[in-house]
Amino acid sequence: MTAAIIVAAGKGTRMGANVDKLWFEVAGRPVIAHAWKQFNDAPSIDEIILVVRDGMQEHFSELAKKFNFQKSFRLVVGGAERQDSVWNGLEAISPQTEIVAVQDAARPCTTAKLIAATIQAAQETGAAVAAQPVTDTLKETADGLVISRTMDRSKLWAVQTPQTFRIEIIRRAISTARARNLVLTDDTAACELIGQPVRLVNSASPNPKVTVPADLPFIESLLRTTV
């Protein structure tokens, strides 16, 4: 059995004060509704856990009814940090689950093909992540003002979501991070703590995340071609 955890408990502070980016409407529905639909429609996903801010449960239940999401889902309250929210999602997953895909709710263009590819890679390796090779020239700076050196971009990848794992591996990885009081920005970093290899899965199609208001027109144009 394969589950998805959609992490929708963040505040999205880079969008501006008192703005929840997940509820911006693009291509006829909120950002979160697009992200949810991708996993609702994906044949490789059996159930969905949405990790939300406390007090938002009714809004998500109404969203499911409005857009007729049929796949089994549960709502879970998020934690203080991202890994705490993922942990809460893991605690709510059905006992039969073998593979779990963790998805940013603000990434609405993820395709069923990419979801399935990360699941297959996780079955083979134990952990996998959607990613794209870096194409820009990257510079490192020590003080934020002057370039220290040029990075070798041939070895660099920008990771995305889904980040997909065998269930026992991601539980052990996040348990280790929590035990060490570490705050991590993604789940593959927790795998690094326990020496778990993570397979890179090339995301051939654009899979952007809504981070700042300027992201919305591009994402809208992508979604308009698929909805």
C-alpha positions as CSV (number, residue, x, y, z in Angstrom):
1,M,0.0,0.0,0.0
2,T,1.3,3.5,-0.9
3,A,0.3,6.7,0.9
4,A,0.9,10.4,0.3
5,I,1.5,12.9,3.0
6,I,0.7,16.4,1.7
7,V,2.3,19.0,4.1
8,A,0.0,22.0,4.2
9,A,0.6,23.4,7.7
10,G,3.2,26.0,6.8
11,K,2.7,29.8,7.0
12,G,4.4,30.8,3.7
13,T,6.0,33.9,5.2
14,R,7.8,34.9,2.0
15,M,4.4,35.6,0.3
16,G,3.8,38.5,2.8
17,A,2.1,39.0,6.1
18,N,-1.2,37.3,6.7
19,V,-1.1,35.6,3.3
20,D,-1.7,31.9,2.9
21,K,-0.3,30.9,-0.5
22,L,-2.1,27.6,-0.5
23,W,-5.5,29.4,-0.9
24,F,-4.5,31.6,-3.8
25,E,-6.7,30.8,-6.8
26,V,-4.8,29.8,-10.0
27,A,-6.3,28.2,-13.0
28,G,-9.8,28.1,-11.4
29,R,-9.0,26.6,-8.0
30,P,-6.8,27.1,-5.0
31,V,-3.1,26.0,-5.1
32,I,-3.8,23.3,-2.5
33,A,-6.7,21.9,-4.5
34,H,-4.4,21.4,-7.5
35,A,-1.8,19.7,-5.4
36,W,-4.4,17.5,-3.8
37,K,-6.0,16.6,-7.2
38,Q,-2.6,15.4,-8.5
39,F,-2.5,12.7,-5.8
40,N,-6.2,12.1,-5.7
41,D,-6.0,11.2,-9.4
42,A,-2.6,9.3,-9.3
43,P,-3.2,5.5,-9.7
44,S,-0.1,4.8,-7.7
45,I,-1.4,6.4,-4.5
46,D,-3.9,4.5,-2.2
47,E,-4.6,7.1,0.5
48,I,-3.8,10.7,1.4
49,I,-2.9,12.3,4.7
50,L,-3.1,16.1,4.7
51,V,-1.2,17.8,7.5
52,V,-2.9,21.1,8.2
53,R,-2.9,24.0,10.7
54,D,-5.3,23.5,13.6
55,G,-8.6,25.2,12.9
56,M,-8.3,24.6,9.1
57,Q,-9.8,21.1,9.1
58,E,-13.3,22.3,8.0
59,H,-11.9,24.3,5.1
60,F,-10.1,21.2,3.8
61,S,-13.2,19.0,4.3
62,E,-15.2,21.5,2.3
63,L,-12.5,21.6,-0.4
64,A,-12.8,17.8,-0.8
65,K,-16.5,18.1,-1.3
66,K,-16.3,21.0,-3.7
67,F,-13.8,19.3,-6.0
68,N,-15.2,15.8,-5.5
69,F,-12.0,14.2,-4.3
70,Q,-12.9,10.5,-3.9
71,K,-9.7,9.0,-2.7
72,S,-9.5,8.1,1.1
73,F,-8.0,10.9,3.1
74,R,-7.4,12.0,6.7
75,L,-6.6,15.4,8.2
76,V,-3.8,15.7,10.8
77,V,-2.7,18.8,12.7
78,G,0.9,19.9,11.9
79,G,3.8,20.4,14.3
80,A,6.2,23.1,15.2
81,E,8.7,22.3,12.4
82,R,8.3,20.6,9.0
83,Q,9.7,17.2,10.2
84,D,7.2,17.4,13.1
85,S,4.4,17.8,10.6
86,V,5.7,14.9,8.6
87,W,6.0,12.8,11.7
88,N,2.4,13.5,12.6
89,G,1.4,12.4,9.1
90,L,3.4,9.2,9.5
91,E,1.6,8.5,12.8
92,A,-1.8,8.6,10.9
93,I,-0.9,6.4,8.0
94,S,-2.6,3.0,7.7
95,P,-0.6,0.1,9.2
96,Q,-0.5,-1.7,5.8
97,T,1.5,1.2,4.2
98,E,4.8,0.2,2.7
99,I,5.8,3.3,0.7
100,V,5.0,7.0,1.5
101,A,5.4,10.0,-0.7
102,V,5.8,13.3,1.1
103,Q,4.6,16.3,-0.9
104,D,4.7,20.1,-0.5
105,A,1.2,21.4,-0.7
106,A,2.5,24.5,-2.5
107,R,3.8,22.4,-5.4
108,P,0.7,22.0,-7.6
109,C,2.1,20.8,-10.9
110,T,3.6,17.4,-9.9
111,T,2.6,14.8,-12.4
112,A,1.3,11.2,-11.8
113,K,4.3,10.0,-13.9
114,L,6.7,11.7,-11.5
115,I,4.9,10.4,-8.5
116,A,5.0,6.8,-9.8
117,A,8.7,7.2,-10.7
118,T,9.7,8.2,-7.2
119,I,7.7,5.3,-5.8
120,Q,9.5,2.8,-8.0
121,A,12.9,4.3,-7.1
122,A,12.0,4.1,-3.4
123,Q,11.0,0.5,-3.7
124,E,14.4,-0.3,-5.2
125,T,16.6,2.0,-3.1
126,G,14.6,2.8,0.0
127,A,14.4,6.5,-0.6
128,A,14.0,8.8,-3.6
129,V,13.4,12.4,-4.4
130,A,12.2,14.3,-7.4
131,A,15.0,16.7,-8.6
132,Q,16.4,18.6,-11.5
133,P,20.1,19.2,-12.4
134,V,21.2,22.7,-11.7
135,T,21.7,24.7,-14.9
136,D,22.7,28.1,-13.5
137,T,26.3,28.9,-12.6
138,L,26.4,28.9,-8.8
139,K,28.7,31.0,-6.6
140,E,29.5,30.5,-2.9
141,T,30.0,33.5,-0.7
142,A,31.3,33.7,2.9
143,D,29.8,37.1,3.8
144,G,26.9,37.6,1.4
145,L,28.8,40.3,-0.4
146,V,31.7,38.9,-2.3
147,I,32.1,35.6,-4.3
148,S,34.3,33.1,-2.6
149,R,34.3,30.4,-5.3
150,T,32.4,29.0,-8.2
151,M,30.6,25.7,-7.5
152,D,30.9,22.7,-9.8
153,R,27.3,22.6,-11.1
154,S,27.8,19.2,-12.8
155,K,27.4,17.6,-9.3
156,L,24.5,19.8,-8.1
157,W,20.8,19.0,-8.2
158,A,17.8,21.0,-6.9
159,V,15.6,18.7,-5.0
160,Q,11.8,19.0,-5.1
161,T,8.9,16.8,-3.9
162,P,7.6,14.2,-3.8
163,Q,10.3,12.7,-1.5
164,T,9.4,9.1,-1.3
165,F,10.5,6.4,1.1
166,R,9.9,2.9,2.5
167,I,7.9,3.6,5.6
168,E,10.4,2.1,8.1
169,I,13.3,4.2,6.6
170,I,11.6,7.6,6.9
171,R,10.4,6.8,10.4
172,R,13.9,5.9,11.5
173,A,15.4,9.0,9.8
174,I,13.0,11.5,11.3
175,S,13.2,9.8,14.7
176,T,17.0,10.4,14.6
177,A,16.6,14.1,13.6
178,R,14.1,14.6,16.4
179,A,16.3,12.9,19.0
180,R,19.2,15.2,18.0
181,N,16.9,18.3,18.1
182,L,17.8,19.1,14.5
183,V,15.6,21.3,12.3
184,L,15.8,20.1,8.7
185,T,14.3,21.7,5.7
186,D,13.6,18.4,3.8
187,D,13.2,14.8,4.6
188,T,16.1,13.5,2.5
189,A,18.4,15.4,4.9
190,A,17.1,13.1,7.7
191,C,18.1,10.1,5.5
192,E,21.6,11.5,5.3
193,L,21.8,11.3,9.1
194,I,21.3,7.5,9.1
195,G,23.4,6.8,6.0
196,Q,20.4,6.0,3.8
197,P,21.1,6.4,0.0
198,V,18.5,8.6,-1.7
199,R,17.9,8.1,-5.5
200,L,17.6,11.2,-7.6
201,V,14.6,11.0,-10.0
202,N,14.9,13.5,-12.8
203,S,11.8,15.7,-12.9
204,A,11.5,16.2,-16.7
205,S,8.4,18.4,-16.6
206,P,8.3,21.7,-14.6
207,N,7.5,21.1,-11.0
208,P,7.7,24.5,-9.4
209,K,6.7,25.5,-5.8
210,V,4.8,28.6,-4.9
211,T,7.2,30.6,-2.8
212,V,6.7,34.3,-3.7
213,P,3.9,36.1,-5.6
214,A,6.0,36.3,-8.8
215,D,5.8,32.5,-9.0
216,L,2.0,32.5,-9.6
217,P,1.8,33.6,-13.3
218,F,4.2,30.8,-14.4
219,I,2.4,28.2,-12.4
220,E,-0.9,29.4,-13.7
221,S,0.3,29.0,-17.3
222,L,1.4,25.4,-16.5
223,L,-1.9,24.5,-14.9
224,R,-3.9,26.0,-17.7
225,T,-2.5,23.4,-20.1
226,T,-3.6,20.5,-17.9
227,V,-7.0,21.5,-16.3
